[in-house]
Amino acid sequence: MTSNHTDCHYCQQSLCGRKYALREESAYCVTCYDSLFANPCEECKQPIECDSKDLAYKGRHWHEGCFKCAKCSRSLVEKPFAAKDELLLCTECYSDEYSSKCFHCQKTIMPGSRKMEFKGNSWHESCFICQYCRQPLGTKPLITKDNENYCVPCFEKQFAHHCYSCKKVITSGGVTYHDQPWHKECFVCAGCKTQLSGQRFISKDEYPYCVDCFSKLYAKKCAACKKPITALGGAKFISFEERQWHGECFNCAKCSVSLVGHGFITRQDDVLCHECGSA
């Protein structure tokens, strides 16, 4: 610009008919202004003179011709770019080096585009879909099987087991009984309805019973102690003429010696060893 000021604020030389630059209302000749105030270019390290365009980013400065991608050297003037480790990169180079790859299509997820993340992997939003119905999953609940994602309704339709008792889907856990799946909370004693998961039970007519209910309903009574004989855990019992005894209860009625594996004599309702029976 042509000066209306008389002298350079720094060197005091006349500015009459010369170009000058203003800074804080003071006028400087071009030479003084550049030596005092010009920013050094990050690329070429030369001062960015007042008649050159100064491009700034986060406190750093470049000549217009030096503002280029650090990898491919294409100009970044008026183009989108990204910074990595203080280097400026065009979006293509940045994507090739640093952007996530879509778990589904293996293509780069470009900076600025929306991506979905799940279990440490990334997807394009358009690739993050239910494997069965092909609808976007977005932030909806989902279930993964064999590295494929499914919305809950499709997973239940395709893969989920249905409880033999209530017929509803078993989403986790469960119990298998007679080759049929059950919810843990549905697998109960047919008698008292107590949950049997993790408990001992006895099967009768394809229904499970807790030990107490089975004993009350079906177990034979010991002829000696009158308590149920369940035979749980392989416990031995003795049967004779429609009567049964616990192994530990099958003793001589007089001397109490065990008769298990030995001969015995019956007298009315009693069983006796040979010695007591012959006395």
C-alpha positions as CSV (number, residue, x, y, z in Angstrom):
1,M,0.0,0.0,0.0
2,T,1.1,3.6,-0.5
3,S,2.1,5.3,2.7
4,N,0.3,8.3,4.3
5,H,2.8,7.8,7.2
6,T,6.0,9.7,6.9
7,D,8.7,7.4,8.3
8,C,9.2,3.6,9.2
9,H,8.6,3.1,12.8
10,Y,11.8,1.0,13.1
11,C,14.4,2.3,10.7
12,Q,13.0,5.8,10.5
13,Q,13.5,5.9,6.7
14,S,10.9,7.8,4.8
15,L,7.9,5.8,3.6
16,C,6.9,8.3,1.0
17,G,5.9,6.5,-2.2
18,R,6.9,3.1,-0.7
19,K,5.0,0.0,0.4
20,Y,4.6,-0.5,4.1
21,A,2.8,-2.6,6.6
22,L,0.8,-1.6,9.7
23,R,1.2,-3.3,13.1
24,E,-0.6,-1.9,16.1
25,E,-1.1,1.4,14.2
26,S,2.6,1.8,13.5
27,A,3.9,1.7,10.0
28,Y,6.9,-0.3,8.9
29,C,8.8,-0.6,5.7
30,V,8.5,-4.0,4.1
31,T,12.1,-5.0,4.9
32,C,11.7,-4.1,8.6
33,Y,8.3,-5.7,9.0
34,D,9.6,-9.0,7.5
35,S,12.7,-9.0,9.7
36,L,10.7,-8.2,12.8
37,F,7.4,-10.0,12.5
38,A,7.4,-12.5,9.7
39,N,6.6,-16.1,10.9
40,P,9.1,-18.8,9.9
41,C,7.6,-21.5,7.6
42,E,7.3,-25.0,9.1
43,E,8.4,-26.6,5.9
44,C,11.2,-24.5,4.3
45,K,12.1,-22.5,7.5
46,Q,12.2,-19.3,5.5
47,P,10.2,-16.2,6.8
48,I,6.7,-15.8,5.4
49,E,7.0,-12.3,4.0
50,C,4.2,-9.7,4.2
51,D,3.4,-10.0,0.5
52,S,3.0,-13.8,0.8
53,K,-0.1,-15.7,2.2
54,D,0.5,-17.0,5.7
55,L,-1.4,-20.3,6.4
56,A,-1.6,-21.1,10.1
57,Y,-2.7,-24.2,12.0
58,K,-2.5,-24.6,15.8
59,G,0.2,-21.9,16.1
60,R,2.3,-23.1,13.2
61,H,2.7,-21.3,9.9
62,W,3.4,-22.3,6.3
63,H,3.9,-20.6,2.9
64,E,0.9,-21.4,0.6
65,G,3.2,-23.5,-1.6
66,C,4.7,-25.3,1.4
67,F,1.3,-26.4,2.9
68,K,1.4,-30.0,1.6
69,C,0.7,-33.5,2.6
70,A,3.8,-34.9,4.4
71,K,3.5,-38.3,2.5
72,C,2.2,-37.6,-1.0
73,S,3.2,-33.9,-1.2
74,R,-0.2,-32.8,-2.6
75,S,-1.3,-29.3,-1.7
76,L,-3.6,-29.1,1.3
77,V,-4.8,-25.5,0.6
78,E,-8.5,-25.4,1.0
79,K,-8.7,-29.2,1.3
80,P,-9.5,-31.4,4.3
81,F,-6.5,-32.8,6.2
82,A,-5.6,-34.5,9.4
83,A,-2.6,-34.1,11.7
84,K,-0.6,-37.1,13.1
85,D,2.6,-36.7,15.2
86,E,2.8,-33.1,14.1
87,L,2.7,-34.1,10.4
88,L,-0.1,-32.9,8.1
89,L,-1.6,-35.6,5.9
90,C,-4.4,-35.5,3.3
91,T,-7.4,-37.6,4.2
92,E,-6.4,-40.4,1.7
93,C,-2.9,-40.8,3.2
94,Y,-4.2,-40.5,6.7
95,S,-6.8,-43.2,6.0
96,D,-4.2,-45.6,4.5
97,E,-1.9,-45.2,7.5
98,Y,-4.1,-44.8,10.5
99,S,-7.8,-45.2,9.9
100,S,-9.7,-48.3,11.1
101,K,-10.6,-51.0,8.6
102,C,-14.2,-52.2,8.6
103,F,-14.5,-55.7,10.1
104,H,-17.1,-56.7,7.5
105,C,-15.8,-55.3,4.2
106,Q,-12.2,-54.7,5.2
107,K,-12.2,-51.2,3.5
108,T,-11.0,-48.1,5.3
109,I,-13.4,-46.1,7.5
110,M,-12.7,-42.6,6.3
111,P,-12.1,-39.8,8.8
112,G,-15.3,-37.9,9.5
113,S,-17.6,-40.8,8.5
114,R,-19.6,-42.5,11.2
115,K,-18.3,-45.8,12.5
116,M,-19.7,-48.4,14.8
117,E,-17.6,-50.2,17.4
118,F,-18.3,-53.5,19.1
119,K,-16.1,-55.9,20.9
120,G,-12.9,-54.1,19.8
121,N,-13.8,-54.1,16.1
122,S,-15.1,-51.3,13.8
123,W,-17.7,-51.2,11.1
124,H,-19.0,-48.8,8.6
125,E,-22.5,-47.8,9.7
126,S,-23.9,-49.4,6.5
127,C,-22.0,-52.6,7.2
128,F,-23.1,-53.0,10.8
129,I,-26.3,-55.0,10.0
130,C,-28.1,-58.1,11.1
131,Q,-26.7,-61.1,9.2
132,Y,-30.3,-62.5,8.7
133,C,-32.7,-59.6,8.1
134,R,-29.9,-57.2,6.8
135,Q,-31.4,-54.3,8.7
136,P,-29.0,-51.8,10.4
137,L,-28.2,-52.7,14.0
138,G,-27.2,-49.2,15.1
139,T,-27.3,-49.2,18.9
140,K,-29.9,-51.9,19.2
141,P,-29.3,-55.0,21.3
142,L,-27.5,-57.8,19.4
143,I,-26.1,-61.3,19.7
144,T,-23.0,-62.6,18.0
145,K,-22.6,-66.1,16.7
146,D,-19.7,-67.4,14.6
147,N,-18.4,-63.8,14.2
148,E,-21.7,-62.6,12.7
149,N,-24.1,-60.2,14.4
150,Y,-27.8,-60.7,14.7
151,C,-30.6,-58.6,16.0
152,V,-32.3,-60.3,19.0
153,P,-35.5,-61.3,17.2
154,C,-33.6,-62.9,14.3
155,F,-31.2,-64.7,16.5
156,E,-34.1,-66.1,18.5
157,K,-35.9,-67.2,15.4
158,Q,-32.8,-68.9,13.9
159,F,-30.8,-70.3,16.8
160,A,-32.3,-69.9,20.2
161,H,-33.7,-72.9,22.2
162,H,-37.2,-72.7,23.6
163,C,-38.0,-73.9,27.1
164,Y,-39.8,-77.3,27.1
165,S,-41.9,-76.0,30.0
166,C,-42.9,-72.4,29.2
167,K,-42.0,-72.5,25.5
168,K,-40.2,-69.1,25.7
169,V,-36.7,-68.5,24.4
170,I,-33.7,-69.4,26.5
171,T,-31.3,-66.5,26.1
172,S,-28.6,-67.8,28.5
173,G,-27.8,-70.8,30.6
174,G,-30.5,-73.4,30.9
175,V,-30.8,-77.1,31.8
176,T,-31.1,-80.1,29.6
177,Y,-33.4,-82.9,30.8
178,H,-34.4,-85.8,28.6
179,D,-32.7,-84.1,25.7
180,Q,-35.0,-81.1,26.1
181,P,-33.9,-77.5,27.1
182,W,-35.4,-75.8,30.1
183,H,-35.0,-72.5,31.8
184,K,-33.3,-73.0,35.2
185,E,-36.3,-71.4,36.9
186,C,-38.7,-73.7,35.0
187,F,-36.9,-76.9,35.9
188,V,-38.8,-77.6,39.1
189,C,-40.0,-80.6,41.1
190,A,-43.2,-82.0,39.7
191,G,-44.5,-82.3,43.2
192,C,-43.4,-79.2,45.3
193,K,-42.2,-77.0,42.5
194,T,-38.8,-76.4,44.1
195,Q,-36.1,-75.5,41.6
196,L,-34.0,-78.5,40.8
197,S,-31.0,-77.0,39.0
198,G,-27.9,-78.1,40.7
199,Q,-29.9,-80.4,43.1
200,R,-30.3,-84.1,43.3
201,F,-33.6,-85.3,41.7
202,I,-35.3,-88.6,40.6
203,S,-37.1,-89.1,37.3
204,K,-40.5,-90.7,37.2
205,D,-42.8,-90.9,34.1
206,E,-40.5,-88.3,32.4
207,Y,-41.1,-85.8,35.3
208,P,-38.4,-84.8,37.7
209,Y,-39.0,-84.9,41.5
210,C,-36.9,-83.7,44.4
211,V,-35.8,-86.6,46.7
212,D,-38.4,-85.7,49.4
213,C,-41.3,-85.6,47.0
214,F,-40.3,-88.8,45.3
215,S,-39.9,-90.6,48.6
216,K,-43.3,-89.4,49.8
217,L,-45.1,-90.3,46.6
218,Y,-43.3,-93.4,45.2
219,A,-40.5,-94.8,47.3
220,K,-40.9,-98.2,49.0
221,K,-40.9,-98.2,52.8
222,C,-38.2,-100.1,54.7
223,A,-39.8,-103.0,56.6
224,A,-37.6,-102.3,59.6
225,C,-37.3,-98.5,60.0
226,K,-40.4,-97.6,57.9
227,K,-38.4,-94.8,56.1
228,P,-38.4,-94.5,52.2
229,I,-35.9,-96.5,50.2
230,T,-34.7,-94.2,47.4
231,A,-31.6,-96.1,46.3
232,L,-29.9,-92.8,45.6
233,G,-26.2,-93.0,45.1
234,G,-26.3,-96.7,44.5
235,A,-27.4,-97.5,48.0
236,K,-28.1,-101.3,48.5
237,F,-31.5,-102.6,49.5
238,I,-32.9,-106.0,50.0
239,S,-36.2,-107.3,48.7
240,F,-38.0,-110.5,49.9
241,E,-41.6,-111.5,49.4
242,E,-42.8,-108.0,48.5
243,R,-41.0,-106.5,51.5
244,Q,-37.9,-104.3,51.2
245,W,-35.2,-103.2,53.7
246,H,-32.3,-100.7,53.6
247,G,-29.1,-102.7,53.5
248,E,-28.1,-101.4,56.9
249,C,-31.6,-102.3,58.3
250,F,-31.6,-105.9,57.1
251,N,-30.5,-107.4,60.5
252,C,-31.6,-110.3,62.7
253,A,-34.6,-109.2,64.8
254,K,-33.0,-110.8,67.9
255,C,-29.2,-110.3,67.8
256,S,-29.1,-107.5,65.3
257,V,-26.3,-109.1,63.2
258,S,-26.4,-108.1,59.6
259,L,-28.1,-110.6,57.3
260,V,-26.8,-109.1,54.1
261,G,-25.2,-111.8,52.0
262,H,-26.1,-114.5,54.6
263,G,-28.9,-117.0,54.9
264,F,-31.8,-116.2,57.2
265,I,-35.1,-117.5,58.5
266,T,-38.5,-115.8,58.6
267,R,-40.8,-116.1,61.5
268,Q,-44.0,-114.2,61.1
269,D,-42.9,-110.6,60.3
270,D,-39.3,-111.1,61.6
271,V,-36.2,-112.2,59.9
272,L,-33.7,-114.1,62.0
273,C,-30.2,-115.5,61.5
274,H,-29.8,-119.3,61.6
275,E,-28.5,-119.3,65.1
276,C,-31.4,-117.3,66.5
277,G,-33.9,-119.0,64.3
278,S,-32.8,-122.5,65.6
279,A,-32.8,-121.5,69.3
